[in-house]
Amino acid sequence: MSPIRDHTRVLDDISQERLPHETNLLPGILNRIEKGSPPMKSATQLRRVALPLALILLFVLFALPATVSALKQFFGYIPGVGPVDATAPLRVLAEPVSGSRDGFAITVESALLDSAQTVIQYRIAGPFPARGEQGPNANLCQEYPGLRLANGATLNITRAESGDDASGIHTKVVFPALPAGQNQGTLVLPCVTGQLLGENPRNWEIPLRFAPAPPDLPVYPVQDLSTPLPAGKTPGADPFNLELEQMAEIPDGYYLKARLRWTSVPAFYGVDLFPDAVRVLDSAGQSVPIGDMTSESADGQSLSVALKIGAPANPGPLRVVVDYVALQIPPEGKLSLDVGKNPRPGQTWEVNQDVIARGYTLRVLSAEYVQEAPTAPVMLMLHLQAKPEVLLAGFADDETATSRPGGGAPNSPQAKFRSAILYEQFPKGKLNLTLSSLSVRRDGPWAVSWTPPGVDPSTPPRQIATPVTDSRAGFTLTVKSARLEASGSIVTYAIRSPYPFDARPGMATDACLQITKLRLASGREKISYNREGVGDDDEMEYTETFPPLPPTETPISLVISCVSGTKIQQGPQNWEIPLRFVAALPSTPTPLPSPTPTLPPGKACLSRAAMETALNSPPLPLPAGLGGQIAFWNANSATGAMFISKLDGSAPASLGAGLFPGLSPDGKQVVYRGPDNGLHVRSLPAGTDFLIPDTALPKVYNNLPVWSPDGKQIAFSRFAGDDSDVYIVHADGSNLDPVAIGPEQQSFLGWAADSRSIFFSVYAAGIHHIFWQELQTGQKREILVLPPGTTLFSLSPDGKRLVYGNDQGLFLTGTAHFAPTLLLGGALKLGGPLLWSPDGQWLALSYAGDADNPRQARLALLQPDTCQFILLQTPAGSISSWSP
Amino acid sequence: MFMDDLQAIRRLKSGDVGGLEILVTRYQRKAVQTAFLITHDEQLADEVVQETFVRLYQHIRHFDEARPLAPYLLRSVANAALNAAKKTRRWVQIGAGSDTDAETVAELLTEATGVEDQAEYNGLRERIFKAMQSLSPRQRAVIVQRYYLGMSEKEMAENASVAPGTIKWLLNSARENLRNLLHPERSPE
């Protein structure tokens, strides 16, 4: 029996005969729109425009618009999970679940269930086929996990994110909430989303059980923030405004939720945010690490950005900055090309046509027939070119019903700008394509400031009563010092291992990833955000930095997840060392002796080879941004000679006889030691010069005067008899006062940035001790002890880094804790005077030839972080001052 | 996608509700039939379709213009109809021992495609409708998706679990960043 009608017709007839002849739903629909949802607003919905990035980026977040729940007020934050509704009982995974199949292994690591969502995190390791970073990767698994319930219903994901590392592919999926009584489900993986098909495991089912969350599950309270409208903001001048909505304080930083709002403008209908557009800066302008970032558009007029950030290096206000956004503009443009009657995979057609949409020109360079594998979809790949202001473009083939967008790549230096159209069968002949999406760059920046809940600077410091030693599994750990201050908490400990530490280079997949915490009496924990160490094969000394703690919070123990340098499950696990804190001595605590580093050769920042390269190279221009004015001197004559010039040696000028010229912060005055040994202040524009009273005295030598950052005072070291003390005088020559005196040798080191305190050194019994002192109260504190044999040292302008030299070489250390790194070995004839650049990024030092070929000292510059080395041709002499 | 659909969608995207009128007029009948075949409830079918168009209106800003609208719309209607039918619980599941199942309906449908006699065709349609009435909404949805909307089994599987319309990629992985943040430097280099 041959069919005379198809199935559709049969069902069409069945429904037609049971329905009224007329259907007019429009009035009802319009009525619902008017009464119901505001026009053009959707439920919480993630952005779609970043689809093309799928082809070049590693991490994915995807969402299903139809299944996302409405906006909800969250009250808590769980690291690794995100905001949760903590107002109702939470549930977690009853036990971790593992399974393996065809060489692949899955571990469901956690689950968190609240009243609004079910968040499941799992990891899959296995022989996934390699993916080419630039390949179109059309044959990826595009199916998503589901959560099948006991009643057979399957929940679809609302959101997911994925990333991979050496241990496998980590995925976080979010499903709708499970009813309170439902404590079982089956995670169903049709395939591993985002990975190439091929050996990808299919239809994997993982049974899960859920249980009430333990009472100690850390849920950090989320606080609402309000951002006042910036003063003077003119409505309409800039349609964008950035606000902060929420924050939570978490052990290793903060959770922040910002919102970028805009007023509707016909020129664009959507806004997207790319991850590289968002920065967080601390009060010193230093980048704060962003550990996690998600953004979503809840309506057509705003975009929320959830950030998990690390602890800022500098206290004070943070700035969240959005540098640019991608505007989705209504695309209008057409493209015609002829692929001929018999197109073949791999075939390329030169196009070279401009598509102009809303004033933006998109050049289509060529088209390519791409099919990665016989089972992969076929695609037409358009290779594009545009000015950087065009970020993304998509094309559609409206005349082929079975076509769909195939992604592409953004217009960036890291990718080939392109757009793909997927077909069930590759078309033939003339194609009429339309520009279906176009995103263009709109530069900000838009910024909002927020001050983290800080610790009162007057909070008295605390420290452990005595060093604590504990042993476990053959390891011995000694907490040498732990100090809680308003600026941060520093713990120094040494670990001795019964066997050599793992010294394999690079990232080993089976290495312990040590996490160090301070466990507080309240049950909360603070995670270390910085660790520095020094040591040898079987003993390491670490200094860890934790966020500051208010006086209401006291650590009760140090917890080490595992020992860095061991393998997973090797050595002590979750090692908890009890600590007891007491009030710190208000002044001159006795720090533990700093170790003298014994360093193997070849580990210096600046090697002999790099040095020789610099010596034999033609003069190089200074790096961009590196400049300023310098003052220098030589002692070729009995009275000395002083000069100033630009850093590059240009605009030189002689200042005449004298030593140690110091430029004022505005560069208009110089303080120096005159031929009379007294301190003089000279106005450079006016040429006037005056002697600071009571400084020109017989057998009194005033050395290395330095202006305070606010330009109001001058500090210097005065040497008289066999004694050296630190003095300060007002810039007008009044109020000459000793501030650091004693029988030892006190020498001025530097000003604090606020001009209210100084750093100085005390040389006693062959050791340099570094002190900080507040000028108004006289309160002082010893912050560092330098190794014996130190001959020269210099403090960075922010007081946080110190460079020192001894016969082993030149070293760099932080002042908060002593952890030296070798800048250059002692064999290299580079030395003092040492001076930091005004921004603290570069070191100025002298090169005086080598032992066989001594020469007049030349100025050299070293960037201690990058080891960049520059030997300047001019000027000659010893630098004493560097102003911006 | 027909150009008219694209124009209508772009009108809608620009805020012109006239675009919706074009789409409603064009697809409401087929949409109501789809919903009715699953719900077996005329009023409920109307509500489902109205709600689906409202959602389309609300989400149109994010609608991928390269996708054909009709299949998307009708699949959305089928999904919404299934959800609505499950909530009403007005269907009666035939107990064990009944010989009526989705396969039986499929066989009847296939039989109906070849019947020339109108009276016989009328009778078969009645049997098919009653057979469908005895199915669960989920089974009816399967029949409608497969035999009325012409979806392949693969498409039906995808439709049941995903709607790959929005994919978003991120540069950062919390895990990777945590590793970078905490990875200690043992060597004082």
Boltz contact constraints between the chains, C-beta under 6 A:
constraints:
  - contact:
      token1: [A, 1]
      token2: [B, 114]
      max_distance: 6.0
  - contact:
      token1: [A, 3]
      token2: [B, 113]
      max_distance: 6.0
  - contact:
      token1: [A, 3]
      token2: [B, 114]
      max_distance: 6.0
  - contact:
      token1: [A, 5]
      token2: [B, 113]
      max_distance: 6.0
  - contact:
      token1: [A, 7]
      token2: [B, 109]
      max_distance: 6.0
  - contact:
      token1: [A, 7]
      token2: [B, 147]
      max_distance: 6.0
  - contact:
      token1: [A, 8]
      token2: [B, 148]
      max_distance: 6.0
  - contact:
      token1: [A, 10]
      token2: [B, 109]
      max_distance: 6.0
  - contact:
      token1: [A, 10]
      token2: [B, 112]
      max_distance: 6.0
  - contact:
      token1: [A, 11]
      token2: [B, 37]
      max_distance: 6.0
  - contact:
      token1: [A, 11]
      token2: [B, 148]
      max_distance: 6.0
  - contact:
      token1: [A, 14]
      token2: [B, 125]
      max_distance: 6.0
  - contact:
      token1: [A, 14]
      token2: [B, 129]
      max_distance: 6.0
  - contact:
      token1: [A, 15]
      token2: [B, 33]
      max_distance: 6.0
  - contact:
      token1: [A, 15]
      token2: [B, 36]
      max_distance: 6.0
  - contact:
      token1: [A, 15]
      token2: [B, 37]
      max_distance: 6.0
  - contact:
      token1: [A, 19]
      token2: [B, 36]
      max_distance: 6.0
  - contact:
      token1: [A, 23]
      token2: [B, 28]
      max_distance: 6.0
  - contact:
      token1: [A, 23]
      token2: [B, 29]
      max_distance: 6.0
  - contact:
      token1: [A, 23]
      token2: [B, 32]
      max_distance: 6.0
  - contact:
      token1: [A, 25]
      token2: [B, 28]
      max_distance: 6.0
  - contact:
      token1: [A, 25]
      token2: [B, 49]
      max_distance: 6.0
  - contact:
      token1: [A, 25]
      token2: [B, 50]
      max_distance: 6.0
  - contact:
      token1: [A, 26]
      token2: [B, 24]
      max_distance: 6.0
  - contact:
      token1: [A, 28]
      token2: [B, 50]
      max_distance: 6.0
  - contact:
      token1: [A, 29]
      token2: [B, 50]
      max_distance: 6.0
  - contact:
      token1: [A, 29]
      token2: [B, 53]
      max_distance: 6.0
  - contact:
      token1: [A, 29]
      token2: [B, 54]
      max_distance: 6.0
  - contact:
      token1: [A, 32]
      token2: [B, 50]
      max_distance: 6.0
  - contact:
      token1: [A, 32]
      token2: [B, 54]
      max_distance: 6.0
  - contact:
      token1: [A, 33]
      token2: [B, 54]
      max_distance: 6.0
  - contact:
      token1: [A, 33]
      token2: [B, 57]
      max_distance: 6.0
  - contact:
      token1: [A, 37]
      token2: [B, 58]
      max_distance: 6.0
  - contact:
      token1: [A, 42]
      token2: [B, 58]
      max_distance: 6.0
  - contact:
      token1: [A, 42]
      token2: [B, 59]
      max_distance: 6.0
  - contact:
      token1: [A, 46]
      token2: [B, 166]
      max_distance: 6.0
  - contact:
      token1: [A, 46]
      token2: [B, 168]
      max_distance: 6.0
  - contact:
      token1: [A, 47]
      token2: [B, 168]
      max_distance: 6.0
  - contact:
      token1: [A, 48]
      token2: [B, 62]
      max_distance: 6.0
  - contact:
      token1: [A, 48]
      token2: [B, 166]
      max_distance: 6.0
  - contact:
      token1: [A, 50]
      token2: [B, 168]
      max_distance: 6.0
  - contact:
      token1: [A, 50]
      token2: [B, 169]
      max_distance: 6.0
  - contact:
      token1: [A, 51]
      token2: [B, 167]
      max_distance: 6.0
  - contact:
      token1: [A, 53]
      token2: [B, 169]
      max_distance: 6.0
  - contact:
      token1: [A, 54]
      token2: [B, 167]
      max_distance: 6.0
  - contact:
      token1: [A, 54]
      token2: [B, 169]
      max_distance: 6.0
  - contact:
      token1: [A, 57]
      token2: [B, 169]
      max_distance: 6.0
  - contact:
      token1: [A, 59]
      token2: [B, 170]
      max_distance: 6.0
  - contact:
      token1: [A, 59]
      token2: [B, 173]
      max_distance: 6.0
  - contact:
      token1: [A, 60]
      token2: [B, 169]
      max_distance: 6.0
  - contact:
      token1: [A, 61]
      token2: [B, 168]
      max_distance: 6.0
  - contact:
      token1: [A, 61]
      token2: [B, 170]
      max_distance: 6.0
  - contact:
      token1: [A, 62]
      token2: [B, 167]
      max_distance: 6.0
  - contact:
      token1: [A, 62]
      token2: [B, 168]
      max_distance: 6.0
  - contact:
      token1: [A, 63]
      token2: [B, 166]
      max_distance: 6.0
  - contact:
      token1: [A, 64]
      token2: [B, 163]
      max_distance: 6.0
  - contact:
      token1: [A, 65]
      token2: [B, 59]
      max_distance: 6.0
  - contact:
      token1: [A, 65]
      token2: [B, 166]
      max_distance: 6.0
  - contact:
      token1: [A, 142]
      token2: [B, 164]
      max_distance: 6.0
  - contact:
      token1: [A, 144]
      token2: [B, 162]
      max_distance: 6.0
  - contact:
      token1: [A, 146]
      token2: [B, 161]
      max_distance: 6.0
  - contact:
      token1: [A, 156]
      token2: [B, 161]
      max_distance: 6.0
  - contact:
      token1: [A, 163]
      token2: [B, 173]
      max_distance: 6.0
  - contact:
      token1: [A, 163]
      token2: [B, 176]
      max_distance: 6.0
  - contact:
      token1: [A, 165]
      token2: [B, 176]
      max_distance: 6.0
  - contact:
      token1: [A, 170]
      token2: [B, 175]
      max_distance: 6.0
  - contact:
      token1: [A, 269]
      token2: [B, 13]
      max_distance: 6.0
  - contact:
      token1: [A, 269]
      token2: [B, 61]
      max_distance: 6.0
  - contact:
      token1: [A, 275]
      token2: [B, 170]
      max_distance: 6.0
  - contact:
      token1: [A, 275]
      token2: [B, 171]
      max_distance: 6.0
  - contact:
      token1: [A, 275]
      token2: [B, 172]
      max_distance: 6.0
  - contact:
      token1: [A, 289]
      token2: [B, 181]
      max_distance: 6.0
  - contact:
      token1: [A, 291]
      token2: [B, 174]
      max_distance: 6.0
  - contact:
      token1: [A, 291]
      token2: [B, 177]
      max_distance: 6.0
  - contact:
      token1: [A, 292]
      token2: [B, 174]
      max_distance: 6.0
  - contact:
      token1: [A, 293]
      token2: [B, 172]
      max_distance: 6.0
  - contact:
      token1: [A, 300]
      token2: [B, 61]
      max_distance: 6.0
  - contact:
      token1: [A, 310]
      token2: [B, 181]
      max_distance: 6.0
  - contact:
      token1: [A, 396]
      token2: [B, 65]
      max_distance: 6.0
  - contact:
      token1: [A, 396]
      token2: [B, 66]
      max_distance: 6.0
  - contact:
      token1: [A, 398]
      token2: [B, 1]
      max_distance: 6.0
  - contact:
      token1: [A, 398]
      token2: [B, 3]
      max_distance: 6.0
  - contact:
      token1: [A, 398]
      token2: [B, 6]
      max_distance: 6.0
  - contact:
      token1: [A, 401]
      token2: [B, 68]
      max_distance: 6.0
  - contact:
      token1: [A, 404]
      token2: [B, 66]
      max_distance: 6.0
  - contact:
      token1: [A, 404]
      token2: [B, 67]
      max_distance: 6.0
  - contact:
      token1: [A, 405]
      token2: [B, 66]
      max_distance: 6.0
  - contact:
      token1: [A, 436]
      token2: [B, 65]
      max_distance: 6.0
  - contact:
      token1: [A, 436]
      token2: [B, 66]
      max_distance: 6.0
  - contact:
      token1: [A, 531]
      token2: [B, 184]
      max_distance: 6.0
  - contact:
      token1: [A, 533]
      token2: [B, 186]
      max_distance: 6.0
  - contact:
      token1: [A, 534]
      token2: [B, 188]
      max_distance: 6.0
  - contact:
      token1: [A, 564]
      token2: [B, 184]
      max_distance: 6.0
  - contact:
      token1: [A, 603]
      token2: [B, 189]
      max_distance: 6.0
  - contact:
      token1: [A, 821]
      token2: [B, 188]
      max_distance: 6.0
